[in-house]
Amino acid sequence: MKVEKDFKHTAVEILMAEDSPTQAEHLKFILEERGYQVAAARNGREALAALEERKPTLVISDVVMPEMDGYELCRRITSDERFKEIPVILLTSLSDPRDVIKGLECGAKNFITKPYDGKYLLSRVEYVLTNQELRKGGGSQIGIEIFFAGQKHFITADRLQILDLLLSVYEAAVRKNQELAQAQDDLRGLNESLEKKVAERTAALQAEIAERLRAEEELKIYAAKLEQSNRELQDFAYVASHDLQEPLRKVQAFGDRLKSKCGEALSEQGRDYLERMQQAAGRMRSLISDLLLFSRVATKARPFAPVNLVEVARGVLSDLEARIEQTGGRVEVGELPTIEGDASQLRQLLQNLISNALKFHQPEVTPVVKVHAQFLNGQPHSAGPPPANRQCQIVVEDNGIGFDEKFLDRIFVPFQRLHGRTEYEGTGMGLAICRKITERHGGAITARSAQGQGSTFIVTLPVTQPKGEDEVWRKTAEHS
């Protein structure tokens, strides 16, 4: 608050008693800005000591202070013949009607309620100082005994003093009432603003919920359509592949018959054409066979049951015995767990991975394939019954040609090859079938590799399948 100095007040000395350093500095600043000379005391005892040294024009005292409160300080001042003419203003919260009685008892001239603003405080000081000058030498004290709040009080104050005190109390009450009314208006405005914001937010949330429900419903419709399309596509792939096999078999059969019976009659160019035709028919038949395997992952799925992967690996090695002898390779099978799954599909998974490891070997290097498994939590597979969410990793690693990992996503896509048909045989469906089998079992497949440093394929599968998973795949098979 900015207050202009009034140099006529420089002769007025005010002694203030305030134990709070912050409030003391604030009060002192207000009074000195007005031009008053101010002395400060931290409690009633220090204020009495200051009175002995220099007599002020006015005393302003807080009520609640250590050692000696404001009421006792005021009582000491008004009962001392040397100081009784010095007016005392008390700073109080006026939270109790007995504060008024105590103020009359001790002879206080005025109350200023806390918290106060500078203009109001200065107006009270001006009022007390002005009336003090007007009333010098007038009136005599009277005494009256009153009973209030269960206690007797003896009031020694003249009528003007009582009137001043009551007027200050009334003025404080009016001021408090105005502040309360303003606070109620502010609160009402805040409540209205809050209610408006709540209503707007509620409407926005309702619209958002409605939009989300609509989107979810649309998503369900799209998902159902997509599922239907996938089933139709799988059905088409299966039927088309199945129906194409018969004419291909005839092409190959008549080609073989033509070669055996009429081969000598054909020219060299004719024999070349016949050989190319048979090779193309063989590739087509392999492609159709792999496409059938791919579609059967969903259409010919079997219910999940406990599968001993050690026995599965033995069967795979038996099927690949000729390939192993042909390449001169070695397949090392470590410990493998028993998990829930489709036995035929898990066999296809291991066979594809081991077959690829043998196929893509480095020239003049004996292929070595290692197959082992581990649990993700690090416990051995023989350590008691597995928990419901336990997972295992099946690892197939080799010392083959490897590949650049920038092609990692590509190798699991149907019909994708990193090498030409003249380098390595195959249709590009093996790893795609592996991924589909893995996903059907609720797992994932990935690989680590580098060119010329071999490859490591990692298949992560749950040890136990969630309940109801068999029913889902059974329904899918029925639709197919």
C-alpha positions, 0 to 999 in steps of 0.5 A: 500500500502506498501512503503519502507522508504527512509531516505534521505527524512527525511529532507523534511517537508510536510504541508498538508491541508485536512478537512476530518479526514479519508483522512488526516490520509490516506495521512499522512500514505502514506507520513510518510511511505515514510520517509517524515515529515508531519504536518497537518492542517484542512483548509487554515487558519490553514495551513497559521498559521502553515507556520508562525511557521515553513516553510515546503519544500512542501504544499499539499492541498485539493481544497474544504475546509471550511473557506479558500479553496485550491486555496486561500491558494495557492494564499496566499503562492505564493504572500508572499515573504517569502513563494513563493518558496514553491511548492504547489500541489492541490488535486482536481477532475479536473471536470471542465476546469476552475480548470486548470485556477484557478491552474495557477492563484494561482501559483500551481505547480501540480495537483493530481486527486482524488481518487489517489493511493499511488504510483502515489501521491509519484511520483508526490511529487518526481517530484515536489521536484526534479524540484524545486531543479533544478530550484532554482534561474532560470527564472522570472515571466511573466504576461499574461491576458486570457479570458476563460469561459466568464471571464478574468484571469491574469496568473503570472507563469513562463513557466516551472510552466505552463509546469509542471501544464499542464503536470500534467493535461495531465498525470491525463487525460491519467490516467483517460482515462486508468481507464475509458478504464479498467472500460469499459472492466470490464463492457463489461465482466460483461455484457457478463457474465450477458447475459450468465447467463440470457440466461442460466436462461431463458433456464432453466425457459423454460425447467421448464415451459415445464416440468410443463405443461407436468406434468399438462397435465399428472395430468389432464389425471390421474384426468380424469381417476380417476374420470371415475374409481370413477364413475364406482366404484359407479355405480358398488356398486349401481348396485351390492347392488341393485341386491343383495337385491332381493336374500337376501329378498328371503333368509329371506322370505323362512327362515321365512316360514321355521321357521313358518311351519317346525320349530317344525319338526327341531331339536334344532341344525337345529333351531340354524342353521336357526336362524344364517342364518336369522341373517347373512342375516339381517346383509347382508341386512343392509350392502347392504342398507348402501352401497346403501346410501353411493353410492347414496350420489354421484349418487342420489344427488339433487340440492342444495336449502335452507334447514331449519335445525330446520325442518330437526331435527324435522323430524329426531326426529320423525323417531327416536322416538322409539329408544329414548323411547327404550333407555329412552334418551333425545335429546335437539335441540337448534337454527339451521340455514337455509343453502343451501344444499341437504335436504335429505342428511342433514337429513341423516347426522343428523339422523346418528349422533343422532342415534349413540349418542343414540346407544353408551350410557353408561350402567345405564346412561340416554343418553342425546344428544344436537344439536346446531349450531354456525357461525364461525364469532360468529354472531347469525344465525338470523343476516341478510343475510349471506355473500358468504363465511360464514360458520356454525358449527353443533355440536352434543354432547352426554354423551356416552361411547366416544372413544380414539381420536387416532382412529379419522381417522378410524371411518370415514372409510367405514366398520370400527368399534371400537366395536364388533357386539355383543356389538353394532349393525351396519355396520360401514358405518354411519360415512363414509356416514356422511363424504361423505355428508359433503364433497359433501357440501364442508364442513368437519367433525371431533370429540372430545372425550375421553373414558367414557366422551362422544363425540362431533361431529362437522360438518362445512358447508358453509351457501351458496353454490358456484354457479355452484355446482349444475351443477357439481353434476348433471353431475356426477349423469347423468354419473351414 
